[in-house]
Amino acid sequence: MIPRPANSECDEFPFASTWQGSYTEDVGKFSVRYIDADSNRAGGNWLAAWYAYDRILNNDVFNVKVVE
């Protein structure tokens, strides 16, 4: 196990809040990485705001486009 760096949290994709996220999926079907805790919380806040703004409800289907 990789030791957790100070002031970091585990970030995951697909999002843990989705049915395909690390909270509900089998091992190996998601990606995790330690990131700065403040950045992780900010990302979670933005994600929650997006769910609310676009009224994404439990079991709604949506796509995420990953860009660099």
Backbone hydrogen bonds in HBPLUS format (Angstrom, degrees):
<---DONOR---> <-ACCEPTOR-->    atom                        ^
c    i                          cat <-CA-CA->   ^        H-A-AA   ^      H-
h    n   atom  resd res      DA  || num        DHA   H-A  angle D-A-AA Bond
n    s   type  num  typ     dist DA aas  dist angle  dist       angle   num
A0037-ALA N   A0007-ASN O   3.04 MM  30  5.60 169.4  2.05 129.8 129.0     1
A0009-GLU N   A0035-ILE O   2.88 MM  26  5.64 155.3  1.94 160.1 167.8     2
A0035-ILE N   A0009-GLU O   2.87 MM  26  5.64 158.9  1.92 162.3 167.7     3
A0011-ASP N   A0033-ARG O   2.76 MM  22  5.33 176.4  1.77 151.1 152.3     4
A0033-ARG N   A0011-ASP O   2.88 MM  22  5.33 147.5  1.99 148.3 156.6     5
A0013-PHE N   A0031-SER O   2.87 MM  18  5.26 145.8  1.99 149.5 156.9     6
A0031-SER N   A0013-PHE O   2.80 MM  18  5.26 170.9  1.81 160.7 163.6     7
A0018-THR N   A0015-PHE O   3.04 MM   3  5.62 167.2  2.06 120.7 123.1     8
A0021-GLY N   A0018-THR O   3.12 MM   3  5.02 162.8  2.15 103.7 108.2     9
A0024-THR N   A0021-GLY O   3.14 MM   3  5.80 144.7  2.27 115.5 123.2    10
A0025-GLU N   A0021-GLY O   2.96 MM   4  5.89 147.6  2.07 159.7 169.9    11
A0029-LYS N   A0026-ASP O   3.38 MM   3  6.07 155.1  2.45 140.5 138.5    12
A0040-ASN N   A0036-ASP O   2.96 MM   4  6.25 155.6  2.02 154.5 162.2    13
A0041-ARG N   A0037-ALA O   2.98 MM   4  6.22 161.5  2.01 152.5 156.6    14
A0042-ALA N   A0038-ASP O   2.96 MM   4  6.13 157.4  2.01 145.3 152.0    15
A0043-GLY N   A0039-SER O   2.91 MM   4  6.09 158.7  1.95 147.6 153.2    16
A0044-GLY N   A0040-ASN O   2.98 MM   4  6.24 152.7  2.06 144.7 152.2    17
A0045-ASN N   A0041-ARG O   2.91 MM   4  6.18 150.4  2.00 147.1 155.1    18
A0046-TRP N   A0042-ALA O   2.94 MM   4  6.25 158.5  1.99 151.7 157.0    19
A0047-LEU N   A0043-GLY O   2.92 MM   4  6.12 156.9  1.98 146.6 153.3    20
A0048-ALA N   A0044-GLY O   2.96 MM   4  6.14 161.6  1.99 146.7 151.3    21
A0049-ALA N   A0045-ASN O   2.96 MM   4  6.16 154.3  2.03 145.2 152.6    22
A0050-TRP N   A0046-TRP O   2.92 MM   4  6.16 153.3  1.99 147.2 154.4    23
A0051-TYR N   A0047-LEU O   2.95 MM   4  6.26 162.1  1.98 153.4 157.7    24
A0052-ALA N   A0048-ALA O   3.06 MM   4  6.30 160.1  2.10 146.4 151.4    25
A0053-TYR N   A0049-ALA O   2.78 MM   4  5.95 167.6  1.80 154.5 158.4    26
A0054-ASP N   A0050-TRP O   2.94 MM   4  5.95 172.5  1.95 156.0 157.8    27
A0056-ILE N   A0051-TYR O   2.76 MM   5  4.76 156.1  1.82 141.6 147.9    28
A0055-ARG N   A0052-ALA O   3.16 MM   3  4.80 155.0  2.22  96.8 103.6    29
A0060-ASP N   A0057-LEU O   2.95 MM   3  5.44 160.3  1.99 138.7 138.3    30
